[in-house]
Amino acid sequence: MTPEQKPNHLRILTYNIHKGIGGIDRRYDLSRIIDTVGHYAPDIVFLQEVDHEVPRSNQDVQVEELADQLGFPHWAFQANVKLTRGNYGNAILTRFPIRERWNVDLTIPFKKRRRALVAKVHLDLDGHDRTVFLCNLHLGLAGFERKMQVKRLLEWSHLKGLHRHTPAIIGGDFNDIWGSLSRQLFIPSGFKSVTQNTRTFPAFMPVRSLDAIYIRGDIESSAAFVGHTQLSRYASDHLPLIVDLEIQPPQAE
């Protein structure tokens, strides 16, 4: 945290890194992802399509390399899609200790395996200990599939039983072209989108808002924007999505 940064300020970045393979040149270069993420100095990073020991990405353990090069002391990886050699999935990088983590199965029969990576971190805000609930996901391509997946997540016992004041952040690649998940499912469950109409795909000339972040509880958004550096146009087929949040002290009941 920089000296001018407020202790309750939290910057979240969500990014489908496409295994570190450029969306235009199809070249594998994880350093472009590292430089793109590092440029925005986030506190917590949600990553999708992260390779683990896959030949196309030099059999790199990408989550470890990303965490090491970006200086994140805490991380979690979730292997979702098994390949002939290696696998790929979701990852969370964080500057705060991960106290608990879960894998929530969102797989719909006959569709690609999907899971949500969920973690709880604890922040010290001027002497107030705050639990923050994090959920990183990559939803399916079919509309009915996405709705079933979100319903399953919202009905998951740990999320459904979460205290209404506990800051909760759900982010990732929703593949939600028309924004129907927000209106039909997230808003009725108390979540609000803080990244509406933020176009992230395709990276070179974005026309679709596939990536999003939703929040609930004692947390507010102060800014949301898409990363549009020259390098980010080539690093992946998505652009990174960045949100600045303000975590509030615990509310008296």
C-alpha positions as CSV (number, residue, x, y, z in Angstrom):
1,M,0.0,0.0,0.0
2,T,1.4,3.4,-1.0
3,P,1.7,6.2,1.6
4,E,-1.1,8.2,-0.1
5,Q,-3.4,5.2,-0.4
6,K,-6.3,5.0,2.1
7,P,-6.2,1.9,4.4
8,N,-9.7,1.0,3.3
9,H,-8.9,1.2,-0.4
10,L,-8.8,-2.0,-2.5
11,R,-8.0,-2.3,-6.1
12,I,-9.3,-5.4,-7.9
13,L,-8.2,-6.5,-11.4
14,T,-10.0,-9.3,-13.3
15,Y,-8.4,-10.6,-16.4
16,N,-8.9,-13.6,-18.8
17,I,-5.2,-14.1,-19.7
18,H,-5.9,-16.6,-22.5
19,K,-3.0,-18.8,-21.2
20,G,-0.6,-15.9,-21.9
21,I,-1.2,-16.4,-25.7
22,G,-1.7,-13.2,-27.6
23,G,-5.1,-12.7,-29.3
24,I,-3.6,-11.3,-32.4
25,D,-0.2,-12.8,-32.9
26,R,-1.0,-16.1,-31.1
27,R,2.4,-15.9,-29.5
28,Y,3.0,-17.2,-25.9
29,D,4.6,-14.5,-23.8
30,L,3.7,-14.4,-20.1
31,S,5.8,-11.3,-19.6
32,R,3.2,-9.3,-21.4
33,I,0.6,-10.4,-18.9
34,I,2.9,-9.6,-16.0
35,D,3.7,-6.1,-17.3
36,T,0.0,-5.4,-18.0
37,V,-1.2,-6.5,-14.5
38,G,1.8,-4.8,-12.8
39,H,1.0,-1.5,-14.6
40,Y,-2.2,-1.1,-12.6
41,A,-0.8,-2.1,-9.2
42,P,-3.8,-4.1,-7.9
43,D,-4.2,-5.5,-4.4
44,I,-6.2,-8.6,-5.6
45,V,-6.2,-10.2,-9.0
46,F,-8.8,-12.6,-10.5
47,L,-7.3,-14.6,-13.4
48,Q,-9.0,-17.0,-15.8
49,E,-7.5,-19.4,-18.3
50,V,-4.3,-19.9,-16.3
51,D,-2.1,-22.8,-17.6
52,H,-0.4,-25.3,-15.4
53,E,2.3,-27.5,-17.0
54,V,0.9,-27.3,-20.5
55,P,3.2,-27.7,-23.5
56,R,1.7,-24.7,-25.3
57,S,3.0,-22.5,-22.5
58,N,6.4,-24.1,-22.0
59,Q,4.9,-26.3,-19.2
60,D,5.1,-23.2,-17.0
61,V,3.3,-23.2,-13.6
62,Q,1.8,-19.8,-14.5
63,V,0.2,-19.0,-11.2
64,E,3.6,-19.4,-9.4
65,E,5.4,-17.3,-12.0
66,L,2.8,-14.6,-12.0
67,A,2.7,-14.4,-8.2
68,D,6.5,-14.3,-7.9
69,Q,7.1,-11.7,-10.7
70,L,4.3,-9.5,-9.5
71,G,5.2,-9.7,-5.8
72,F,2.0,-11.3,-4.5
73,P,2.7,-13.4,-1.3
74,H,-0.6,-15.3,-1.4
75,W,-2.3,-17.1,-4.2
76,A,-4.7,-19.9,-5.0
77,F,-5.1,-21.9,-8.2
78,Q,-8.0,-24.1,-9.4
79,A,-7.5,-26.6,-12.2
80,N,-10.7,-26.9,-14.1
81,V,-10.0,-28.3,-17.6
82,K,-7.8,-31.3,-17.8
83,L,-5.7,-31.6,-21.0
84,T,-3.6,-34.5,-22.4
85,R,-0.7,-32.8,-20.6
86,G,-1.4,-30.4,-17.8
87,N,-4.6,-28.3,-17.2
88,Y,-5.9,-24.8,-16.9
89,G,-8.3,-22.9,-14.7
90,N,-8.8,-19.9,-12.4
91,A,-6.4,-18.2,-10.0
92,I,-6.5,-15.5,-7.3
93,L,-3.5,-13.5,-6.3
94,T,-3.7,-11.3,-3.2
95,R,-1.6,-9.2,-0.9
96,F,-3.7,-10.4,2.0
97,P,-3.6,-13.8,3.7
98,I,-6.1,-16.3,2.5
99,R,-7.8,-17.7,5.6
100,E,-10.2,-20.1,3.8
101,R,-10.7,-21.3,0.2
102,W,-13.3,-23.4,-1.7
103,N,-14.0,-24.9,-5.1
104,V,-17.6,-24.5,-6.1
105,D,-18.7,-26.9,-8.8
106,L,-20.6,-25.1,-11.6
107,T,-20.4,-27.8,-14.2
108,I,-23.6,-28.4,-16.2
109,P,-24.0,-31.9,-17.7
110,F,-22.5,-32.3,-21.2
111,K,-20.8,-28.9,-20.9
112,K,-17.1,-28.0,-20.2
113,R,-16.1,-28.3,-16.6
114,R,-16.5,-25.0,-14.7
115,R,-15.9,-24.1,-11.1
116,A,-15.8,-21.0,-9.0
117,L,-12.7,-20.3,-7.0
118,V,-13.7,-18.8,-3.6
119,A,-11.5,-17.4,-0.9
120,K,-11.8,-15.4,2.3
121,V,-9.2,-12.8,3.1
122,H,-8.8,-10.6,6.2
123,L,-7.9,-6.9,6.1
124,D,-6.8,-4.7,9.0
125,L,-8.6,-1.4,8.5
126,D,-7.4,1.1,11.1
127,G,-7.6,-1.6,13.8
128,H,-10.8,-3.1,12.5
129,D,-10.5,-6.7,11.2
130,R,-12.7,-7.1,8.1
131,T,-13.4,-10.4,6.3
132,V,-13.7,-10.0,2.5
133,F,-15.3,-12.7,0.5
134,L,-13.8,-13.2,-3.0
135,C,-15.2,-15.3,-5.8
136,N,-13.5,-15.7,-9.2
137,L,-15.3,-17.5,-12.0
138,H,-15.4,-18.2,-15.8
139,L,-19.0,-19.0,-16.9
140,G,-20.1,-21.1,-19.9
141,L,-20.9,-20.1,-23.4
142,A,-24.6,-20.9,-23.5
143,G,-27.2,-18.6,-21.9
144,F,-29.1,-21.4,-20.1
145,E,-25.8,-22.7,-18.8
146,R,-24.7,-19.4,-17.3
147,K,-28.1,-18.9,-15.6
148,M,-27.9,-22.3,-14.0
149,Q,-24.3,-21.7,-12.9
150,V,-25.1,-18.3,-11.2
151,K,-28.2,-19.8,-9.5
152,R,-26.1,-22.6,-8.1
153,L,-23.4,-20.2,-6.9
154,L,-26.0,-17.9,-5.2
155,E,-27.6,-20.9,-3.5
156,W,-24.2,-22.2,-2.3
157,S,-24.4,-22.4,1.5
158,H,-21.4,-20.3,2.3
159,L,-22.5,-17.5,0.1
160,K,-26.2,-17.7,1.0
161,G,-25.3,-17.7,4.7
162,L,-22.9,-14.8,4.5
163,H,-23.7,-11.8,6.7
164,R,-25.4,-9.0,4.8
165,H,-22.7,-6.5,5.9
166,T,-19.7,-8.7,4.9
167,P,-18.0,-7.3,1.8
168,A,-18.4,-9.7,-1.1
169,I,-16.8,-9.5,-4.5
170,I,-17.7,-11.7,-7.4
171,G,-15.7,-11.2,-10.6
172,G,-14.4,-12.9,-13.7
173,D,-15.4,-13.7,-17.3
174,F,-19.1,-14.0,-17.3
175,N,-19.6,-14.4,-21.1
176,D,-22.7,-12.4,-20.5
177,I,-23.1,-10.5,-23.8
178,W,-26.5,-9.0,-23.1
179,G,-26.1,-8.3,-19.3
180,S,-29.1,-10.5,-18.4
181,L,-27.4,-12.1,-15.4
182,S,-27.3,-8.7,-13.6
183,R,-31.0,-8.0,-14.1
184,Q,-32.3,-11.5,-13.5
185,L,-30.1,-12.9,-10.8
186,F,-27.4,-10.7,-9.2
187,I,-29.6,-7.6,-8.4
188,P,-32.4,-9.6,-6.8
189,S,-29.7,-11.3,-4.6
190,G,-28.4,-7.9,-3.4
191,F,-25.4,-7.6,-5.6
192,K,-24.8,-4.7,-7.9
193,S,-22.6,-4.4,-11.0
194,V,-19.8,-1.8,-10.7
195,T,-18.6,-2.4,-14.3
196,Q,-21.5,-1.9,-16.6
197,N,-20.8,-1.3,-20.3
198,T,-17.0,-1.9,-19.8
199,R,-16.0,-3.5,-23.1
200,T,-13.1,-6.0,-22.7
201,F,-13.4,-8.3,-25.8
202,P,-11.7,-8.7,-28.2
203,A,-8.7,-6.9,-26.8
204,F,-7.6,-5.3,-30.1
205,M,-11.0,-3.7,-30.7
206,P,-13.3,-4.4,-27.8
207,V,-17.1,-4.5,-28.5
208,R,-18.3,-6.9,-25.9
209,S,-18.6,-6.6,-22.1
210,L,-17.7,-10.2,-21.2
211,D,-15.9,-9.4,-17.9
212,A,-17.6,-8.0,-14.8
213,I,-17.4,-7.4,-11.1
214,Y,-20.3,-7.4,-8.7
215,I,-20.2,-6.3,-5.0
216,R,-22.4,-6.6,-1.9
217,G,-22.1,-5.6,1.7
218,D,-20.1,-2.8,3.3
219,I,-18.2,-1.9,0.1
220,E,-18.6,0.8,-2.5
221,S,-17.0,1.4,-5.9
222,S,-15.1,4.7,-6.5
223,A,-13.9,3.9,-10.0
224,A,-14.1,1.3,-12.7
225,F,-12.2,1.2,-16.0
226,V,-10.7,-1.1,-18.7
227,G,-7.0,-1.3,-19.2
228,H,-6.2,0.1,-22.6
229,T,-2.4,0.1,-22.8
230,Q,-0.8,-0.7,-26.2
231,L,0.7,-3.8,-24.6
232,S,-2.7,-5.1,-23.3
233,R,-4.0,-5.1,-26.9
234,Y,-1.6,-7.9,-27.7
235,A,-1.1,-9.7,-24.4
236,S,-4.4,-11.7,-24.4
237,D,-7.7,-11.8,-26.3
238,H,-9.3,-9.9,-23.4
239,L,-8.5,-6.6,-21.8
240,P,-8.1,-6.3,-18.0
241,L,-10.9,-4.8,-16.0
242,I,-10.0,-2.7,-12.9
243,V,-12.2,-1.5,-10.1
244,D,-11.3,0.7,-7.1
245,L,-13.3,-0.1,-4.0
246,E,-13.7,1.4,-0.5
247,I,-14.2,-1.1,2.3
248,Q,-16.3,0.3,5.2
249,P,-15.7,-0.3,8.9
250,P,-18.0,-2.9,10.6
251,Q,-21.6,-1.7,11.0
252,A,-23.1,-1.7,14.5
253,E,-26.2,-3.9,14.6
